[in-house]
Amino acid sequence: MKKQWGTVLAIILVLLIALFAVLNVADVPVNFGFALVTWPLIMVILGSLFIGALITVLIATSTAYRTKKKIKNYESDLSNAEETKQQELKQVREEYEHKITEKDEKIIEQANKIDSLEKELVERMTSKTPTPPTL
């Protein structure tokens, strides 16, 4: 549907330009500074329109090129930042895992120490013969 409307608008635009050309056939002098020529008014208008469109396209193209270049640089920076973030995250994770491993080892060591102390206490309590109370 959009293509159909675009075609209809293009036909209307061509008809308006043709009507405009028929209405503006008078010759006008154009001074280029070094030469004076006489052209039909419609040719001067269309030539000016073409030059303006050409300048607009060139400016838009250069702006789009610069914008694409900036986007590419920003994407590269973002990718580098993401890699740096992942590396730092990996390093921090490894540090925490190492700390957790150390803490687990300490906990196991403490638990073993508690077990040995409990066994020693149980042995002391079971091996001692009760002494009669003295008065």
Disulfide bonds with the S-S distance in Angstrom:
none
